[in-house]
C-alpha cells in the first residue's frame, strides 16, 4: 500500500490522524439530560470532536519531554506559560473532527461508519488548506454513488447489514467498488505498520446518509456508570460526610477503533513548524488524550499523514 506524500508542498500544514485504541473522554463540562459527563461535540452537528486545546496540550507535553520545558522551540511553537508572558505561539491547532466511528455489527465484531457529507467536508478542508497536492479524496469521491448504503465488502451479508440497534435490509445495501477504493485510501491515514487495522477499514467501511451517521455518532458512544468507593469499599452515606464515598454518575466516551483527523498550521513563521517532533507516513506516536488516564482511557495512535519528518535530537527522519 502506497504511503501518502511526506511533504506539504510549501504550505507548512500538518495533517494528522488520531485513531482511538481505548475509549476516549474529552469532556464538554456540561451535563445533559441523561449523561453527567458527556463528551465534547460539535454544536451544529452533534458529532464527537477532540478540542484543539486538548491536542495542543498533548503536543506541547510531548515536545517538552524531547526538548525540555523551558526550550526556545517549545515557547516559540506553543507560547510561553504563565501570566507574565502573554505572547501567542506560532502554531495553530484545529480540532480533530470525526471521520469514522466504530459501530457493533452482526456479521463482524464492528464496522466503520461514515457519511458522504463527512467525507466531502474533509475534502473541502484539504482543499481550503492547500493540502490536496499531498493527500486528496477528490477522485474517489467523484466515483462514489450518490445514494444508498454503500459497503466496501465484496458481498452484502445474507441478512443485510445488521447493526447495534437495527441496521439495513439486504435490498438497501449495495456493494461499491468506489467505496472499496475510498476505504483503501482512508486506510493510509493509519501507519503502514498497522496492516491488520488497515485491512479491517478496507473490508468493513460503511457509508450511510447524513441523518443515519448523525444517529450513530450520538448512540454508538460508550456510556459507563461509575461510582466512588471509600476505604471500606462502600459508598458511605454521601460524598460530603467525610466517608470518602460518592454517588453514581454516568460518563460518555468515544469507542475504540474510531478515527479523527486534524490540521496543524503555522500562524507566523512557517519554518518553525518544520521542527515538528513526530514522524510521517509509516511512523506514528502513541499518546494519551483526554481524561481518565489512570483507568486506561484516551490511548490513541497519532499519525502525521502530511507534514515534516522527525528531526529532534537525532530522532529518525
C-alpha positions in Angstrom: 0.0 0.0 0.0 1.5 3.3 -1.0 2.1 5.8 1.7 0.9 9.4 1.5 3.5 12.0 0.4 5.9 13.3 3.0 5.9 16.9 2.1 3.4 19.7 2.2 4.4 21.5 -1.0 5.5 24.5 1.0 2.2 25.1 2.8 3.5 24.3 6.2 0.3 22.4 7.0 0.4 19.2 9.1 -2.4 16.7 8.5 -2.6 14.2 11.3 -4.9 11.4 12.1 -5.9 10.2 15.6 -7.1 6.6 15.9 -8.6 5.5 19.3 -7.1 2.4 20.9 -9.2 2.7 24.0 -12.3 4.7 24.9 -11.6 8.4 24.7 -13.3 11.0 27.0 -12.8 14.7 26.2 -15.5 16.2 28.4 -17.7 19.1 27.5 -18.1 20.2 31.1 -21.9 20.5 30.5 -24.1 17.6 31.7 -27.1 16.7 29.6 -30.4 15.1 30.5 -29.0 11.6 30.7 -25.2 11.7 31.0 -23.5 13.5 33.8 -20.2 13.8 31.9 -20.8 13.8 28.2 -18.1 14.1 25.6 -17.3 17.3 23.6 -19.4 17.6 20.4 -19.8 20.0 17.5 -22.7 22.3 18.4 -24.2 22.3 14.9 -23.9 18.5 14.1 -23.6 16.7 17.4 -20.6 14.8 16.1 -17.8 14.0 18.6 -14.7 16.1 18.3 -11.4 16.4 20.1 -10.9 20.1 21.0 -7.8 21.8 19.7 -6.9 22.8 23.3 -6.6 19.1 24.2 -4.4 18.3 21.1 -2.2 21.3 21.8 -1.7 20.3 25.4 -0.7 16.8 24.5 1.6 18.0 21.7 3.3 20.5 24.0 3.9 17.9 26.6 5.4 15.6 24.1 7.8 18.3 22.8 8.7 19.3 26.3 9.8 15.7 27.0 12.1 15.9 23.9 13.4 19.4 24.1 12.8 20.4 27.7 10.1 22.5 29.3 12.0 25.8 29.0 13.3 25.3 25.5 13.1 28.1 23.0 11.4 25.9 20.5 8.6 25.0 22.9 8.0 28.6 23.7 8.0 29.7 20.0 5.7 26.9 18.9 3.2 26.9 21.8 3.7 30.2 23.5 5.3 30.8 27.0 3.4 29.6 30.1 2.4 32.0 32.9 0.6 35.2 33.2 3.7 37.4 32.8 4.3 36.3 29.2 1.2 36.6 27.0 2.8 36.1 23.6 0.9 33.6 21.4 2.7 30.6 19.9 3.4 30.3 16.1 1.3 27.1 15.7 -2.5 26.9 15.3 -4.2 23.6 16.4 -7.5 22.8 14.8 -10.0 20.5 16.5 -9.9 16.9 15.4 -13.1 16.0 13.5 -14.6 12.5 13.4 -14.1 10.6 10.1 -15.1 7.1 11.1 -16.9 5.7 14.2 -16.9 2.0 15.1 -20.4 0.5 15.4 -21.2 -3.1 16.6 -22.4 -5.3 13.8 -23.9 -8.8 13.5 -21.7 -10.2 10.6 -18.5 -8.6 12.0 -17.5 -7.5 15.5 -17.8 -3.9 14.3 -17.9 -1.8 11.1 -16.6 1.7 10.4 -19.4 4.1 9.7 -19.0 7.4 7.8 -21.2 9.5 5.5 -20.8 11.3 2.2 -21.1 14.6 3.9 -18.4 13.9 6.4 -16.1 12.8 3.6 -16.9 15.8 1.4 -16.3 18.2 4.3 -12.9 16.6 4.9 -12.1 17.0 1.2 -13.2 20.6 1.4 -10.9 21.2 4.4 -8.0 19.6 2.5 -8.7 21.9 -0.5 -9.1 25.0 1.7 -5.8 24.5 3.4 -3.9 23.6 0.2 -3.1 20.0 1.2 -4.6 18.3 -1.9 -1.3 18.0 -3.7 -0.2 15.6 -0.9 -3.5 13.9 0.1 -6.8 14.0 -1.6 -10.1 12.1 -1.8 -11.3 14.0 -4.8 -11.2 11.3 -7.4 -12.5 8.6 -5.0 -15.5 10.8 -4.0 -16.2 11.7 -7.7 -16.7 8.0 -8.4 -18.9 7.3 -5.3 -22.6 6.6 -5.8 -24.7 9.4 -4.5 -27.4 7.3 -2.9 -27.9 4.2 -0.8 -25.9 2.4 1.9 -22.6 1.5 0.4 -20.2 -1.1 1.7 -16.6 -1.8 0.8 -17.1 -5.6 1.2 -17.4 -7.6 -1.9 -20.8 -9.2 -0.9 -23.8 -8.0 1.0 -24.3 -10.1 4.2 -27.1 -12.7 3.8 -29.4 -11.0 6.3 -28.4 -7.5 5.3 -26.3 -5.1 7.4 -27.2 -5.9 11.0 -26.0 -3.1 13.3 -26.3 -2.5 17.0 -29.8 -1.1 17.0 -31.3 -2.4 13.8 -29.4 -1.9 10.5 -30.5 -2.2 6.9 -32.3 -4.9 4.9 -30.3 -6.5 2.0 -32.2 -4.5 -0.6 -31.0 -1.3 0.9 -27.3 -2.2 0.9 -25.1 -2.1 -2.1 -21.5 -3.3 -2.7 -19.5 -0.5 -4.2 -16.1 -0.6 -6.0 -15.9 3.2 -5.4 -16.4 2.6 -1.6 -13.7 0.0 -1.7 -11.3 2.4 -3.4 -12.2 5.0 -0.9 -11.6 2.6 2.0 -8.2 1.8 0.7 -7.3 5.5 0.7 -8.7 6.1 4.1 -6.7 3.2 5.5 -3.5 5.1 4.6 -4.4 7.6 7.4 -3.0 4.9 9.7 0.7 4.0 9.8 1.8 1.3 7.4 2.9 -0.8 10.4 -0.7 -1.4 11.3 -1.6 -3.5 8.3 -4.3 -5.6 10.1 -6.2 -2.5 11.1 -5.8 -1.0 7.6 -7.3 -4.2 6.1 -10.2 -4.0 8.5 -11.0 -0.5 7.3 -10.7 -1.7 3.7 -13.2 -4.6 4.3 -15.6 -3.0 6.8 -16.2 0.6 5.6 -19.9 1.5 5.5 -21.1 4.8 4.0 -24.6 6.0 5.1 -26.6 9.1 4.7 -26.1 12.2 6.9 -29.1 11.5 9.1 -28.0 8.0 9.9 -24.4 9.0 10.6 -25.7 11.6 13.0 -27.7 8.9 14.7 -24.7 6.6 15.2 -22.5 9.5 16.2 -24.8 10.0 19.1 -25.8 6.5 20.0 -22.6 4.4 19.3 -20.6 6.1 22.1 -19.9 4.2 25.3 -21.8 5.3 28.5 -20.3 3.9 31.7 -21.8 4.0 35.2 -19.2 5.0 37.7 -19.1 5.4 41.5 -16.6 6.4 44.1 -16.0 4.0 46.9 -14.4 4.8 50.3 -11.7 2.8 52.0 -14.2 0.2 53.1 -15.3 -0.4 49.5 -18.7 1.2 50.1 -20.2 4.5 49.0 -20.7 5.7 52.6 -23.7 7.9 53.2 -22.6 10.6 50.8 -19.7 12.4 49.3 -19.8 15.2 51.8 -20.0 13.3 55.0 -16.2 12.6 55.3 -16.6 8.9 54.4 -14.9 9.3 51.1 -17.8 7.7 49.1 -19.8 9.2 46.3 -22.9 8.9 44.2 -23.4 7.1 41.0 -22.6 9.1 37.8 -22.7 8.3 34.1 -19.7 9.1 31.8 -19.6 9.1 28.0 -16.6 8.1 25.8 -15.8 7.7 22.1 -15.4 4.0 21.4 -12.1 2.4 20.4 -11.4 1.9 16.7 -12.7 5.4 15.7 -10.8 7.8 13.5 -10.4 11.6 13.7 -8.4 14.0 11.5 -6.9 17.4 12.4 -4.9 20.1 10.8 -2.0 22.0 12.4 -0.8 25.1 10.6 1.7 27.9 11.2 0.4 31.3 12.4 3.5 33.2 11.5 7.0 31.7 10.9 6.4 28.6 8.9 10.0 27.5 9.2 9.4 26.7 12.9 6.7 24.1 12.2 9.3 22.2 10.1 10.7 21.2 13.5 7.6 19.2 14.2 8.7 16.4 16.5 6.7 13.4 15.2 7.1 11.1 12.3 5.3 10.9 8.9 3.6 8.3 6.9 4.9 4.9 8.1 5.5 6.0 11.7 3.2 7.1 14.5 3.2 8.3 18.0 1.2 6.5 20.8 -0.2 9.1 23.2 -3.0 9.7 25.7 -5.6 12.3 25.1 -8.5 13.4 27.4 -9.4 12.3 30.9 -9.3 9.1 32.9 -5.7 8.3 32.0 -5.3 6.1 35.2 -8.2 3.8 34.1 -6.7 3.3 30.6 -8.8 5.7 28.6 -7.6 8.0 25.8 -4.9 5.8 24.3 -4.5 6.8 20.7 -2.3 6.4 17.6 -1.3 9.9 16.4 -0.1 9.6 12.7 1.4 12.5 10.8 0.0 11.9 7.3 1.3 15.0 5.7 4.0 17.0 7.4 7.6 17.0 8.3 9.8 14.1 9.4 11.2 13.7 12.9 14.4 15.7 13.3 14.6 16.5 17.0 17.7 15.4 18.9 18.9 12.9 16.4 15.5 11.2 16.0 15.0 9.2 12.9 14.0 11.2 9.8 
